[in-house]
Amino acid sequence: MDWGTIFNSAAGELVSPVTAAYALAAIGISVHFGYAGLLNFGQAGFMAIGAYAFVVPMVTFDAPLWVAFLSTIVASVLFAFLLGIPTLRLRADYLAIVTIASAEIVRFVVSTTALTDITGGAAGISGFAGGFNDINPFPDGSYGFGPWVFTAAQLWVRVFGWSLVALAGVVVFLLMRSPWGRVVKSIREDEDAVRSLGKNVYAYKMQALILGGVFGSLAGVIFVLPRAVQPGNYGTALTFFIWTMLLLGGAATVFGPIVGAMIFAALLTLSDGILRGLIEIGVITFINTNQIGQVRFMIIGLVLMLLVIFRPQGIFGNKKELSFNV
């Protein structure tokens, strides 16, 4: 077993663009659930909306990069309104049902053959990152050290992705310490009490849903920048992975979603490398390499179970934040 390669791969995954996308999407879920008490089980839908709203204008309509980013934000806001208007006046479980169903609807719609000319159908869309790479400020060459050595293009997408994560963290930090944030957290605790004080609970919930949805859509953009847009990547499993990252790091925290995403991504890569190595040297004989994917998720699930038992608030969470009225 090449332990150096295994650990280098896991270390490299800590700052990968996919991990940055996970972290940004988890911040969005933290706004929804951790701070506002909204049960959003369709963050994969927001990521898909963001990805396609970013890619389709550039590929199909030859739109500039800034238009693609603007369409991502507008599409996420409209999607949040579509989900929130019929559900936010009802109990939280209605939003959960609607969001998980809507994410699947989005995935099936973009993969339908009737929209192949626009969305690429089941094959997806590729070859759209040219405009993004054109504004790369880094000259050609290699950058970094140890397991973190990148080309100029690889460094640019990482800098951009993690800059969005840092910006989202600062925005959440400031908002949740503002009067708006205090009202949102009060709604999570007891919305009837907040309503009795004359606050428009519905409006605050909608604003929180939109904010977390925008973060999710921007996460969808980061998610596809180093790869093609594939509708199969936006299944319900993606949402539950993001929830796992949130619970791992701690809900209603700024650093929890970020650290949770980094640990989750590193553990997936590390467990994959260790299992493959043990199979190759014959230590593990009861499974083959085709079954590694399922086994490593079982390992992650076991870690999450132990975390929920012994530290249910997550790594950075506070037990006082567990008394959600959802």
C-alpha positions in Angstrom: 0.0 0.0 0.0 1.2 3.4 -0.9 0.2 5.4 2.2 1.8 8.5 0.9 -0.4 8.6 -2.2 -3.5 7.8 -0.1 -2.9 10.6 2.4 -1.9 13.0 -0.3 -5.2 12.4 -2.2 -7.2 12.9 1.0 -5.3 16.1 1.8 -5.8 17.4 -1.7 -9.5 16.8 -1.4 -9.7 19.2 1.6 -9.4 22.2 -0.8 -10.9 20.8 -4.0 -13.6 22.7 -5.9 -16.2 20.0 -5.1 -15.5 20.4 -1.4 -15.9 24.1 -1.7 -19.3 23.5 -3.4 -20.3 21.1 -0.6 -19.3 23.7 2.0 -21.3 26.5 0.3 -24.3 24.3 -0.1 -24.0 23.3 3.6 -23.9 27.0 4.6 -27.2 27.4 2.7 -28.7 24.5 4.6 -27.4 26.0 7.9 -29.3 29.2 7.1 -32.4 27.2 6.4 -32.4 24.7 9.2 -29.8 25.9 11.7 -30.9 29.5 11.9 -34.5 29.6 10.5 -35.7 26.1 11.3 -36.7 25.4 7.7 -36.5 21.7 6.7 -35.1 21.9 3.2 -34.4 18.4 1.8 -34.0 19.7 -1.8 -30.7 21.5 -1.8 -29.6 19.4 -4.7 -32.4 21.0 -6.6 -31.0 24.5 -5.9 -27.6 23.3 -7.0 -29.0 21.9 -10.2 -30.9 25.1 -10.9 -27.8 27.1 -10.3 -25.6 24.9 -12.5 -28.0 24.9 -15.5 -28.9 28.6 -15.1 -25.1 29.3 -15.3 -24.3 27.0 -18.1 -27.3 27.2 -20.5 -27.1 31.0 -21.2 -23.4 30.7 -22.1 -23.7 27.6 -24.2 -27.1 28.1 -25.9 -27.3 31.8 -26.1 -23.6 32.8 -26.0 -24.2 35.1 -23.0 -21.2 36.7 -21.2 -20.0 35.4 -17.9 -21.7 38.1 -15.8 -25.0 37.3 -17.3 -24.6 33.6 -16.4 -23.9 34.5 -12.8 -26.9 36.9 -12.7 -29.2 34.3 -14.2 -28.0 31.8 -11.5 -29.1 34.2 -8.7 -32.4 35.1 -10.4 -33.2 31.5 -11.0 -32.5 30.5 -7.4 -34.7 33.4 -6.1 -37.6 32.3 -8.4 -37.2 28.7 -7.4 -37.2 29.7 -3.7 -40.4 31.7 -4.2 -42.0 28.7 -6.1 -41.2 26.4 -3.1 -42.0 28.9 -0.3 -45.2 30.6 -1.4 -47.4 27.4 -1.0 -45.5 25.9 2.0 -44.1 28.5 4.4 -47.4 29.3 6.0 -47.8 25.6 6.8 -45.9 23.2 9.1 -42.2 22.6 8.5 -42.8 19.1 7.3 -44.7 20.4 4.3 -41.6 22.3 3.1 -39.6 19.1 3.5 -41.9 17.2 1.3 -42.1 19.9 -1.3 -38.4 20.5 -1.5 -37.4 16.8 -1.8 -40.0 16.3 -4.5 -39.1 19.5 -6.4 -35.4 18.5 -6.5 -36.4 15.3 -8.2 -38.7 17.1 -10.6 -35.8 19.5 -11.6 -33.5 16.5 -12.2 -36.0 14.7 -14.4 -37.0 17.9 -16.3 -33.4 18.7 -17.3 -32.7 15.2 -18.3 -35.8 14.8 -20.5 -35.1 14.2 -24.2 -37.5 17.1 -25.1 -35.0 19.6 -23.8 -31.9 18.0 -25.1 -31.1 21.0 -27.4 -31.0 23.2 -24.3 -30.0 21.1 -21.3 -28.1 18.3 -23.1 -30.6 15.7 -21.8 -29.1 12.8 -19.8 -25.7 13.4 -21.3 -25.5 16.9 -19.8 -23.4 19.8 -21.0 -19.6 20.3 -21.2 -17.2 22.7 -22.7 -18.6 25.8 -21.0 -15.7 27.0 -18.8 -13.9 28.9 -21.4 -15.2 32.3 -20.3 -14.3 31.6 -16.7 -10.8 30.5 -17.6 -10.3 33.6 -19.7 -10.4 35.8 -16.6 -7.9 33.6 -14.8 -5.4 36.0 -13.1 -2.7 33.4 -12.6 0.0 32.9 -15.3 0.6 29.4 -16.6 2.7 27.2 -14.3 2.6 25.1 -11.1 1.6 26.5 -7.7 1.6 25.1 -4.2 3.6 22.5 -2.3 3.3 19.0 -1.0 -0.1 17.5 -1.9 -1.4 20.9 -2.9 0.3 21.5 -6.2 -2.0 22.9 -8.9 -1.9 24.2 -12.4 -3.0 27.8 -13.0 -6.5 26.7 -14.0 -6.9 24.4 -11.0 -5.7 27.1 -8.7 -8.1 29.6 -10.2 -11.2 27.5 -9.7 -10.1 26.7 -6.1 -9.4 30.4 -5.3 -12.8 31.4 -6.8 -14.7 28.6 -5.0 -13.2 29.1 -1.6 -13.5 32.9 -1.9 -17.3 32.4 -2.4 -17.3 30.1 0.7 -15.5 32.8 2.8 -17.8 35.5 1.5 -20.9 33.4 2.4 -19.4 32.7 5.9 -18.9 36.5 6.5 -22.4 37.3 5.2 -24.0 34.7 7.5 -21.8 35.8 10.5 -22.9 39.4 10.1 -26.5 38.7 9.3 -27.1 36.4 12.3 -25.7 39.1 14.6 -28.0 41.7 13.1 -31.6 42.4 14.1 -32.7 40.4 11.1 -30.7 37.4 12.3 -32.1 37.6 15.8 -35.7 37.6 14.5 -34.9 34.6 12.2 -33.5 32.7 15.2 -36.4 33.6 17.3 -38.7 32.2 14.6 -36.8 29.0 14.8 -37.4 28.9 18.6 -41.1 30.0 18.7 -42.7 31.6 15.7 -46.0 32.2 17.5 -44.2 34.4 20.0 -42.5 36.3 17.2 -45.8 36.7 15.4 -47.4 38.1 18.6 -44.7 40.9 18.6 -45.9 42.1 15.2 -43.2 40.5 13.0 -44.1 39.1 9.6 -42.9 35.5 10.1 -43.8 34.5 6.6 -41.6 37.3 5.1 -38.6 36.4 7.3 -38.9 32.7 6.4 -39.1 33.5 2.7 -36.0 35.7 3.0 -34.1 33.0 4.8 -35.2 30.4 2.1 -34.0 32.7 -0.6 -30.6 33.4 1.0 -29.9 29.8 1.6 -31.1 28.9 -1.9 -28.8 31.5 -3.5 -25.9 29.9 -1.6 -27.0 26.5 -2.9 -27.2 27.7 -6.5 -23.8 29.3 -6.3 -22.5 26.0 -4.9 -24.0 24.4 -8.1 -21.8 26.7 -10.2 -18.6 25.8 -8.3 -19.6 22.1 -8.5 -19.6 22.1 -12.3 -16.7 24.4 -13.1 -14.1 21.6 -13.2 -16.5 19.1 -14.8 -19.5 18.7 -17.0 -23.1 19.3 -16.0 -24.7 15.9 -15.4 -28.3 15.6 -14.2 -27.4 12.3 -12.5 -25.2 14.2 -10.0 -28.2 15.9 -8.4 -30.1 13.0 -6.8 -31.4 13.0 -3.3 -28.2 11.4 -2.1 -26.4 14.8 -2.8 -28.8 16.6 -0.4 -28.3 14.0 2.3 -24.5 14.2 1.9 -24.8 17.9 2.5 -27.0 17.4 5.6 -24.4 14.9 6.9 -21.7 17.6 6.5 -23.9 20.1 8.3 -24.6 17.8 11.2 -20.9 16.8 11.3 -19.7 20.3 11.7 -22.6 21.7 13.7 -25.8 23.5 12.6 -26.3 27.2 13.4 -22.5 27.8 13.2 -20.3 29.6 10.7 -17.4 27.2 10.6 -19.4 24.0 11.2 -20.6 23.5 7.5 -17.2 24.4 6.1 -15.2 22.1 8.4 -17.9 19.4 8.1 -17.6 19.5 4.3 -13.8 19.2 4.5 -13.8 16.3 6.9 -16.5 14.5 4.9 -14.7 14.9 1.6 -11.4 13.8 3.1 -12.9 10.8 4.8 -14.5 9.6 1.6 -11.2 9.8 -0.3 -9.2 8.4 2.6 -11.5 5.4 3.1 -11.6 4.7 -0.6 -7.8 4.7 -0.9 -7.4 2.5 2.2 -10.0 0.0 1.1 -8.5 -0.3 -2.3 -5.0 -0.8 -0.9 -6.2 -3.5 1.5 -8.0 -5.3 -1.3 -4.9 -5.1 -3.5 -2.6 -6.7 -0.9 -5.2 -9.4 0.0 -6.0 -8.3 3.5 -9.7 -7.8 2.6 -11.1 -10.6 0.5 -14.8 -10.5 1.2 -15.5 -7.5 -1.1 -14.1 -6.4 -4.4 -13.2 -3.0 -5.8 -16.7 -2.5 -7.3 -18.2 -2.6 -3.8 -15.9 0.0 -2.3 -18.3 2.9 -2.9 -21.1 1.3 -0.8 -18.7 0.2 2.0 -17.1 3.7 2.4 -20.6 5.2 2.8 -21.3 2.6 5.4 -18.1 3.8 7.3 -19.2 7.4 7.0 -22.6 6.5 8.3 -21.1 4.7 11.3 -19.0 7.8 12.0 -22.1 10.0 11.8 -24.1 7.6 14.1 -21.3 7.8 16.7 -21.2 11.5 16.4 -25.0 11.8 16.9 -24.8 9.6 20.0 -21.8 11.2 21.7 -21.8 14.8 20.3 -25.2 15.5 18.7 -24.5 19.2 18.3 -21.6 18.5 16.0 -18.0 19.6 16.2 -18.7 23.3 16.6 -22.4 23.2 17.6 -24.0 24.2 20.9 -26.4 22.0 22.7 -28.7 25.0 23.2 -29.2 25.1 19.5 -30.8 21.7 19.5 -34.1 22.9 20.9 -35.5 23.6 17.5 -39.2 24.2 17.3 -39.6 22.6 13.8 
